[in-house]
Amino acid sequence: MLKATSIFGGVQVFNILITIIRSKVVAVLLGTVGMGVIGLLTSTISLVTSITNFGLGISAVRDISEAHATDDENRIKETLSVFRTLVWGTGFLGLLLTLILSPWLSQLTFGNYNYTIAFALLSVTLLIAQLTAGQSAILQGMRQIKWMAKAGILSSAIGLIGSIPLYYFFGVQGIVPALVFTAVVAGGIEYYYSNKIKIKTRLLSFRVALQKGKPMMKMGFMMSLSGLATVAASYLFRIFISNFGGVTEVGLYNAGFSIVGVYVGMVFTAMSVDYFPRLSGVNKERRKYNELINQQSETAILILSPLICSVLIFINWAIILLYSKEFLPIIGMVHYSVLGIYFKALSWSMAFLILAKGDSKAFLGNELAANVYLFLLNCLGYYLDGLRGMGISFLVGYLIYFIQIYFFIRIKYGFAYNRDLPKLLFLQIPIGVLCYAVYFFLSGWQMYVCGSILIVTSACISLYWLNKKMQVLELVKNRLKKN
């Protein structure tokens, strides 16, 4: 688990550096308005994507990984053939739907028809994104972690290099070409690496693929409904902010959400690549999946805790580095939101069990309920206290979600935490709360000195805990000697 996390953790760190540069470029060249336009365009496209992709990029990982575990080449070939046909069909569905509805999407999103051509041009990204997700699912299901890592690094780097000149020369008018270019690059690179898997597939008729891929589609459909609810809630909330605070406020919200969801959330992305296939493989053995979920929860808290403390103390510098002083109003939002990451990490580790079990109805029910109260809490928080209120609602919402998921999988699947995890939480969460207090009650060098001591303490606890579990210091020492 730690090995896979370290590989993709490195990729995520690289991607974050790329994202920092891209965000800085957008903030300087396009300002909050440009960031707001990007946020509205991408959230709208994401909404249509979640309606048309049927969750195949995730649901297929389970089928592909099960086929791969059997070492049956015919079964693998059949699974991949069905999956690739379904991906092409759903990708074209997304393209056509966006193209036809582009005037309506412009009116709904921006209140005018000025962005009709923009949505028409972006329709091609839905086909490309679905094909890209398909290639990525194949790599993940076949456990080709290193190829996935290389594809991610190359896509980010080339996408950035091509986007900067478009923003520089064309300003806001360069947003759509940049989004299309980035999608094409990612799709081409994923296709190159997935083709390195030497298994020949055949393109089936869509009717045959639907018949053979019915379980995959059923699970994917339920997941796509869940994804649709998440994207719809995000989309509606951006519209809510736009109506009450303007496009500039949407830009600020996007910036704050990026810090919490992208920069801090990189750990979730890094760990999910290997965790879901492994959990799917032991989903019928209670002792093994209990152990795996506990290990995943511990790993998430150990890695995230020092990162959360660092964000809480150095948030001012982080915002100026990532964006500009114009974005400092998001401090309150980020502070509360990042504390909610503790509960998100725990609930995230547990929620994957529902997917691994293939219990699509239970997964959909839990996610729909969570999206409803998270959306209502976000609207209420923003209405009462602006961006900071939204941060508070994020914290409260994920605390509720953690309680919901814990009792659900405990009752239905017999899950239980071991004794070690509560001890770890008792050590790390209070340090995070102290960092929050230090930022507000101290200032200048006193804040940074006290905060740095707390960050180092959190890091030392994590290192001690890892060393106790797997002798990580000895492993590092042996690797250095070997090199």
C-alpha positions as CSV (number, residue, x, y, z in Angstrom):
1,M,0.0,0.0,0.0
2,L,2.8,2.4,0.9
3,K,4.7,1.5,-2.2
4,A,1.8,2.3,-4.5
5,T,1.1,5.4,-2.6
6,S,4.7,6.6,-2.9
7,I,4.7,6.0,-6.7
8,F,1.5,7.9,-7.3
9,G,2.3,10.3,-4.5
10,G,5.4,11.4,-6.5
11,V,3.1,11.8,-9.6
12,Q,0.7,13.8,-7.6
13,V,3.5,16.1,-6.3
14,F,4.6,16.7,-9.8
15,N,1.0,17.3,-10.9
16,I,0.6,19.8,-8.1
17,L,3.7,21.7,-9.2
18,I,2.2,21.8,-12.7
19,T,-1.2,22.9,-11.2
20,I,0.6,25.6,-9.1
21,I,2.2,27.0,-12.3
22,R,-1.1,26.8,-14.2
23,S,-3.1,28.4,-11.4
24,K,-0.5,31.1,-11.1
25,V,-0.6,31.8,-14.8
26,V,-4.4,31.9,-14.8
27,A,-4.6,34.1,-11.8
28,V,-2.1,36.6,-13.2
29,L,-3.2,36.6,-16.9
30,L,-6.9,36.0,-16.5
31,G,-7.7,37.1,-12.9
32,T,-10.6,35.9,-10.7
33,V,-13.0,36.5,-13.6
34,G,-11.1,34.2,-15.9
35,M,-10.9,31.6,-13.2
36,G,-14.6,31.9,-12.6
37,V,-15.3,31.3,-16.4
38,I,-13.0,28.2,-16.3
39,G,-14.8,27.0,-13.3
40,L,-18.3,27.4,-14.8
41,L,-17.2,25.8,-18.2
42,T,-15.5,22.8,-16.6
43,S,-18.3,22.2,-14.0
44,T,-20.9,22.3,-16.8
45,I,-19.0,19.8,-19.0
46,S,-18.4,17.6,-15.9
47,L,-22.1,17.6,-15.3
48,V,-22.9,16.4,-18.8
49,T,-20.0,13.9,-18.6
50,S,-21.4,12.3,-15.4
51,I,-24.8,12.0,-17.2
52,T,-23.4,10.2,-20.2
53,N,-20.3,8.2,-19.0
54,F,-22.3,5.6,-17.0
55,G,-19.4,5.5,-14.4
56,L,-17.6,3.0,-16.7
57,G,-14.2,4.5,-15.8
58,I,-14.6,3.2,-12.2
59,S,-17.0,0.3,-12.5
60,A,-14.9,-1.5,-15.1
61,V,-11.8,-1.5,-12.8
62,R,-13.6,-4.1,-10.7
63,D,-14.4,-6.4,-13.7
64,I,-10.9,-5.9,-15.3
65,S,-9.1,-6.6,-12.1
66,E,-11.1,-9.7,-11.4
67,A,-10.4,-11.0,-14.9
68,H,-6.7,-10.2,-14.6
69,A,-6.6,-12.1,-11.3
70,T,-7.7,-15.3,-13.0
71,D,-4.9,-15.2,-15.6
72,D,-7.4,-16.3,-18.1
73,E,-6.4,-14.6,-21.4
74,N,-9.7,-15.2,-23.1
75,R,-11.7,-13.8,-20.2
76,I,-9.4,-10.7,-20.1
77,K,-9.8,-10.3,-23.9
78,E,-13.6,-10.5,-23.7
79,T,-13.8,-8.1,-20.8
80,L,-11.6,-5.5,-22.5
81,S,-13.4,-5.9,-25.8
82,V,-16.8,-5.3,-24.1
83,F,-15.4,-2.3,-22.1
84,R,-13.8,-0.6,-25.1
85,T,-17.0,-0.8,-27.2
86,L,-19.1,0.6,-24.4
87,V,-16.6,3.5,-23.9
88,W,-16.8,4.5,-27.5
89,G,-20.6,4.4,-27.5
90,T,-21.0,6.5,-24.3
91,G,-18.3,8.9,-25.4
92,F,-20.2,9.7,-28.6
93,L,-23.4,10.1,-26.6
94,G,-21.7,12.8,-24.5
95,L,-20.3,14.6,-27.6
96,L,-23.7,14.7,-29.4
97,L,-25.7,15.7,-26.3
98,T,-23.3,18.6,-25.6
99,L,-23.3,19.7,-29.2
100,I,-27.1,19.7,-29.4
101,L,-27.6,21.4,-26.1
102,S,-24.8,24.0,-26.4
103,P,-27.2,27.0,-26.7
104,W,-29.2,25.9,-23.7
105,L,-26.0,25.2,-21.6
106,S,-24.7,28.7,-22.4
107,Q,-28.0,30.3,-21.3
108,L,-28.3,28.1,-18.2
109,T,-24.7,28.6,-17.1
110,F,-24.0,32.3,-18.0
111,G,-27.5,33.7,-18.5
112,N,-26.8,34.4,-22.2
113,Y,-25.9,32.7,-25.5
114,N,-22.4,34.1,-25.8
115,Y,-20.8,30.8,-24.9
116,T,-22.8,28.6,-27.3
117,I,-19.7,28.1,-29.6
118,A,-17.5,27.5,-26.6
119,F,-19.7,24.6,-25.5
120,A,-20.0,23.3,-29.0
121,L,-16.2,23.2,-29.3
122,L,-15.9,21.6,-25.9
123,S,-18.2,18.8,-26.9
124,V,-15.3,16.9,-28.4
125,T,-13.6,16.8,-25.0
126,L,-16.4,14.5,-23.7
127,L,-15.6,11.8,-26.2
128,I,-11.8,12.3,-25.6
129,A,-12.3,12.2,-21.8
130,Q,-14.3,9.0,-21.9
131,L,-11.7,7.3,-24.1
132,T,-9.0,8.5,-21.7
133,A,-10.9,7.2,-18.7
134,G,-11.2,3.9,-20.5
135,Q,-7.5,3.6,-21.2
136,S,-6.8,4.6,-17.6
137,A,-9.2,2.0,-16.2
138,I,-7.5,-0.7,-18.3
139,L,-4.1,0.3,-16.9
140,Q,-5.4,0.3,-13.3
141,G,-7.3,-2.9,-13.6
142,M,-4.3,-4.6,-15.1
143,R,-2.2,-3.2,-12.2
144,Q,0.2,-1.3,-14.5
145,I,0.9,1.4,-11.9
146,K,4.2,2.6,-13.3
147,W,2.7,3.2,-16.8
148,M,-0.2,5.1,-15.2
149,A,2.3,7.2,-13.3
150,K,4.3,8.0,-16.5
151,A,1.1,8.8,-18.4
152,G,0.0,11.2,-15.7
153,I,3.3,13.1,-15.6
154,L,3.6,13.5,-19.4
155,S,0.0,14.6,-19.7
156,S,0.4,17.3,-17.0
157,A,3.7,18.6,-18.4
158,I,2.7,18.7,-22.1
159,G,-0.8,20.1,-21.3
160,L,0.8,23.0,-19.3
161,I,3.4,23.8,-22.0
162,G,0.7,24.0,-24.6
163,S,-1.8,26.0,-22.4
164,I,0.4,28.9,-21.3
165,P,0.9,30.4,-24.7
166,L,-2.9,30.2,-25.4
167,Y,-3.6,32.1,-22.2
168,Y,-0.8,34.6,-22.8
169,F,-1.8,35.5,-26.4
170,F,-5.6,35.1,-26.3
171,G,-6.5,35.8,-22.7
172,V,-10.0,34.6,-21.8
173,Q,-10.5,33.6,-25.5
174,G,-7.8,31.0,-25.0
175,I,-9.6,29.1,-22.3
176,V,-11.6,26.8,-24.7
177,P,-8.6,26.0,-27.0
178,A,-6.5,25.3,-23.8
179,L,-9.1,22.9,-22.4
180,V,-9.4,21.0,-25.8
181,F,-5.6,20.8,-26.2
182,T,-5.2,19.4,-22.7
183,A,-7.9,16.8,-23.3
184,V,-6.3,15.7,-26.6
185,V,-2.8,15.4,-25.0
186,A,-4.1,13.3,-22.1
187,G,-6.1,11.0,-24.4
188,G,-3.2,10.4,-26.7
189,I,-0.7,9.6,-24.0
190,E,-3.1,7.2,-22.1
191,Y,-3.8,5.5,-25.5
192,Y,-0.1,5.0,-26.1
193,Y,0.5,3.3,-22.7
194,S,-2.6,1.2,-22.7
195,N,-1.6,-0.2,-26.1
196,K,1.6,-1.5,-24.5
197,I,-0.6,-4.2,-22.9
198,K,-0.3,-6.9,-25.5
199,I,-3.8,-8.2,-25.6
200,K,-5.7,-7.9,-28.8
201,T,-9.3,-6.8,-28.5
202,R,-12.1,-6.6,-31.1
203,L,-14.8,-3.9,-31.5
204,L,-18.2,-5.5,-30.9
205,S,-21.6,-4.2,-31.9
206,F,-23.0,-1.9,-29.3
207,R,-26.0,-4.2,-28.8
208,V,-23.7,-7.2,-28.1
209,A,-21.5,-5.2,-25.8
210,L,-24.6,-4.1,-23.8
211,Q,-25.7,-7.7,-23.4
212,K,-22.3,-8.9,-22.2
213,G,-21.5,-5.9,-20.2
214,K,-24.8,-5.6,-18.4
215,P,-23.3,-6.1,-14.9
216,M,-20.6,-3.5,-15.6
217,M,-23.2,-1.1,-17.0
218,K,-25.6,-1.6,-14.1
219,M,-22.9,-0.9,-11.5
220,G,-21.6,2.0,-13.6
221,F,-25.0,3.4,-14.0
222,M,-25.6,3.6,-10.3
223,M,-22.1,5.1,-9.9
224,S,-22.9,7.6,-12.6
225,L,-26.1,8.6,-10.9
226,S,-24.0,9.2,-7.7
227,G,-21.4,11.1,-9.7
228,L,-24.2,13.1,-11.4
229,A,-25.5,14.1,-8.0
230,T,-22.1,15.2,-6.9
231,V,-21.4,17.2,-10.0
232,A,-24.9,18.6,-10.1
233,A,-24.6,19.8,-6.5
234,S,-21.2,21.4,-7.3
235,Y,-22.7,23.0,-10.4
236,L,-25.8,24.3,-8.7
237,F,-23.7,25.6,-5.8
238,R,-21.5,27.6,-8.2
239,I,-24.6,29.0,-9.8
240,F,-25.9,29.9,-6.3
241,I,-22.6,31.7,-5.5
242,S,-22.7,33.4,-8.9
243,N,-26.2,34.8,-8.2
244,F,-25.5,35.9,-4.7
245,G,-21.8,37.0,-5.0
246,G,-20.9,37.2,-8.7
247,V,-18.4,35.5,-10.9
248,T,-15.5,36.8,-8.9
249,E,-16.8,34.9,-5.8
250,V,-17.0,31.7,-8.0
251,G,-13.3,32.2,-8.9
252,L,-12.4,32.5,-5.2
253,Y,-14.5,29.4,-4.4
254,N,-12.7,27.5,-7.1
255,A,-9.3,28.6,-5.8
256,G,-10.2,27.5,-2.2
257,F,-11.6,24.3,-3.4
258,S,-8.5,23.5,-5.4
259,I,-6.3,23.8,-2.3
260,V,-8.5,21.4,-0.3
261,G,-9.6,19.1,-3.1
262,V,-6.5,19.0,-5.3
263,Y,-3.4,19.9,-3.3
264,V,-4.4,18.3,0.0
265,G,-6.6,15.7,-1.7
266,M,-3.7,14.4,-3.7
267,V,-3.3,11.7,-1.1
268,F,-6.7,10.3,-1.9
269,T,-5.8,10.1,-5.6
270,A,-2.5,8.5,-4.9
271,M,-3.9,5.8,-2.7
272,S,-7.1,5.0,-4.6
273,V,-5.2,3.6,-7.6
274,D,-4.1,0.5,-5.8
275,Y,-6.6,0.4,-2.9
276,F,-9.8,-0.2,-4.8
277,P,-8.6,-3.2,-6.9
278,R,-7.0,-4.8,-3.7
279,L,-10.2,-4.3,-1.7
280,S,-12.3,-5.8,-4.5
281,G,-10.1,-8.9,-4.4
282,V,-11.0,-9.6,-0.7
283,N,-14.5,-8.2,-0.6
284,K,-16.0,-11.6,0.5
285,E,-13.5,-12.1,3.4
286,R,-14.5,-10.0,6.4
287,R,-11.3,-10.4,8.3
288,K,-9.2,-9.3,5.3
289,Y,-11.3,-6.3,4.3
290,N,-11.5,-5.2,7.9
291,E,-7.7,-5.3,8.1
292,L,-7.3,-3.5,4.7
293,I,-9.7,-0.7,5.5
294,N,-8.0,-0.1,8.9
295,Q,-4.6,-0.1,7.2
296,Q,-5.8,2.4,4.5
297,S,-7.4,4.6,7.2
298,E,-4.1,4.7,9.2
299,T,-2.0,5.4,6.1
300,A,-4.3,8.3,5.1
301,I,-4.2,9.9,8.5
302,L,-0.4,9.4,8.8
303,I,0.3,11.1,5.4
304,L,-2.4,13.7,5.6
305,S,-1.9,15.0,9.2
306,P,1.5,16.8,8.7
307,L,0.1,18.2,5.4
308,I,-3.0,19.5,7.1
309,C,-1.0,21.2,9.8
310,S,1.3,22.8,7.2
311,V,-1.7,24.3,5.3
312,L,-3.2,25.6,8.5
313,I,0.0,27.5,9.5
314,F,1.3,28.6,6.1
315,I,-2.0,29.3,4.3
316,N,-1.1,32.9,3.6
317,W,2.1,32.1,1.8
318,A,0.4,29.1,0.1
319,I,-2.3,31.3,-1.4
320,I,0.1,34.0,-2.5
321,L,2.4,31.3,-4.1
322,L,-0.4,29.5,-5.7
323,Y,-2.5,32.5,-6.8
324,S,-2.0,36.1,-5.7
325,K,-2.9,38.4,-2.8
326,E,-6.2,38.9,-4.6
327,F,-7.2,35.5,-3.4
328,L,-6.5,36.0,0.4
329,P,-10.2,36.2,1.2
330,I,-10.4,32.4,0.9
331,I,-8.3,31.9,4.1
332,G,-11.3,31.2,6.4
333,M,-12.8,28.8,3.9
334,V,-9.6,26.8,3.6
335,H,-9.0,26.7,7.3
336,Y,-12.3,25.0,8.2
337,S,-12.4,22.9,5.1
338,V,-8.9,21.4,5.6
339,L,-9.9,20.3,9.1
340,G,-12.7,18.3,7.5
341,I,-10.1,16.3,5.6
342,Y,-9.6,14.1,8.7
343,F,-13.2,12.9,8.5
344,K,-13.2,12.7,4.7
345,A,-10.1,10.4,4.8
346,L,-11.8,8.0,7.2
347,S,-15.2,8.0,5.4
348,W,-13.4,7.6,2.0
349,S,-11.5,4.5,3.2
350,M,-14.8,2.9,4.4
351,A,-17.0,3.9,1.5
352,F,-14.9,2.0,-1.0
353,L,-16.1,-1.3,0.6
354,I,-19.6,-0.6,-0.8
355,L,-18.2,-0.4,-4.3
356,A,-15.9,-3.4,-3.8
357,K,-19.0,-5.4,-2.7
358,G,-20.8,-4.4,-5.9
359,D,-23.7,-3.1,-3.8
360,S,-24.7,-0.4,-6.2
361,K,-28.1,0.5,-4.7
362,A,-26.5,0.9,-1.2
363,F,-23.7,3.1,-2.7
364,L,-26.2,5.2,-4.6
365,G,-28.5,5.7,-1.6
366,N,-25.6,6.8,0.7
367,E,-24.1,9.2,-1.9
368,L,-27.4,10.8,-2.8
369,A,-28.2,11.4,0.9
370,A,-24.8,12.9,1.5
371,N,-25.0,15.1,-1.6
372,V,-28.3,16.5,-0.5
373,Y,-27.3,17.5,3.0
374,L,-23.8,18.7,1.8
375,F,-25.4,20.9,-0.8
376,L,-27.9,22.4,1.7
377,L,-25.2,22.9,4.3
378,N,-23.0,24.7,1.7
379,C,-25.8,27.0,0.6
380,L,-26.7,27.8,4.2
381,G,-23.1,28.3,5.2
382,Y,-22.4,30.6,2.2
383,Y,-25.6,32.6,2.8
384,L,-24.9,33.2,6.5
385,D,-21.1,33.7,6.4
386,G,-19.8,33.8,2.8
387,L,-16.8,31.7,1.9
388,R,-15.9,31.0,5.5
389,G,-19.3,29.7,6.2
390,M,-18.9,27.3,3.2
391,G,-15.7,26.1,4.9
392,I,-17.6,25.4,8.1
393,S,-20.3,23.6,6.2
394,F,-17.6,21.3,4.6
395,L,-16.3,20.4,8.0
396,V,-19.7,19.7,9.5
397,G,-20.9,17.9,6.4
398,Y,-18.0,15.4,6.3
399,L,-18.3,14.7,10.1
400,I,-21.9,13.7,9.4
401,Y,-20.9,11.7,6.4
402,F,-18.2,9.8,8.4
403,I,-20.8,8.9,11.1
404,Q,-23.3,7.8,8.3
405,I,-20.8,5.5,6.5
406,Y,-19.3,4.1,9.7
407,F,-22.6,2.9,11.0
408,F,-23.8,1.7,7.6
409,I,-20.9,-0.6,6.9
410,R,-20.7,-1.7,10.5
411,I,-24.3,-2.9,10.5
412,K,-24.4,-4.3,7.0
413,Y,-20.9,-5.7,6.5
414,G,-19.7,-6.2,10.1
415,F,-16.8,-3.7,9.8
416,A,-15.0,-2.6,12.9
417,Y,-12.0,-0.4,13.7
418,N,-9.0,-1.9,15.4
419,R,-7.6,-0.4,18.6
420,D,-4.7,1.4,16.9
421,L,-6.7,3.8,14.8
422,P,-8.5,5.6,17.6
423,K,-5.1,6.1,19.3
424,L,-3.6,7.6,16.2
425,L,-6.6,9.9,15.8
426,F,-6.3,11.0,19.5
427,L,-2.7,12.0,18.8
428,Q,-3.1,13.7,15.3
429,I,-6.4,15.5,15.4
430,P,-5.7,17.6,18.5
431,I,-2.4,18.7,16.9
432,G,-4.4,19.9,13.9
433,V,-6.8,21.8,16.1
434,L,-3.8,23.4,17.9
435,C,-2.4,24.6,14.6
436,Y,-5.7,26.2,13.9
437,A,-5.6,27.9,17.3
438,V,-2.0,29.0,16.9
439,Y,-2.8,30.8,13.6
440,F,-5.6,32.8,15.1
441,F,-4.2,33.6,18.5
442,L,-0.6,34.3,17.6
443,S,1.1,36.3,14.8
444,G,4.4,36.9,13.2
445,W,7.4,34.8,14.1
446,Q,5.6,33.4,17.2
447,M,3.0,31.9,15.1
448,Y,5.5,30.4,12.6
449,V,7.8,29.0,15.4
450,C,4.9,27.4,17.4
451,G,3.3,26.2,14.2
452,S,6.5,24.6,12.9
453,I,7.0,22.8,16.2
454,L,3.5,21.3,15.8
455,I,4.1,20.3,12.2
456,V,7.4,18.6,13.1
457,T,5.6,16.8,16.0
458,S,2.9,15.6,13.7
459,A,5.5,14.4,11.2
460,C,7.5,12.6,13.9
461,I,4.4,10.8,15.2
462,S,3.6,9.7,11.6
463,L,7.2,8.5,11.0
464,Y,7.3,6.7,14.4
465,W,4.0,5.0,13.7
466,L,5.1,3.9,10.2
467,N,8.4,2.6,11.6
468,K,6.6,0.6,14.2
469,K,4.3,-1.0,11.7
470,M,6.8,-1.8,8.9
471,Q,10.3,-0.7,10.0
472,V,10.3,2.0,7.3
473,L,13.6,3.5,8.6
474,E,15.3,0.1,8.1
475,L,13.9,-0.2,4.6
476,V,15.2,3.2,3.7
477,K,18.6,2.5,5.1
478,N,18.8,-0.8,3.2
479,R,17.7,0.9,0.0
480,L,20.4,3.5,0.4
481,K,23.1,0.9,1.0
482,K,21.9,-1.0,-2.0
483,N,22.1,2.1,-4.2
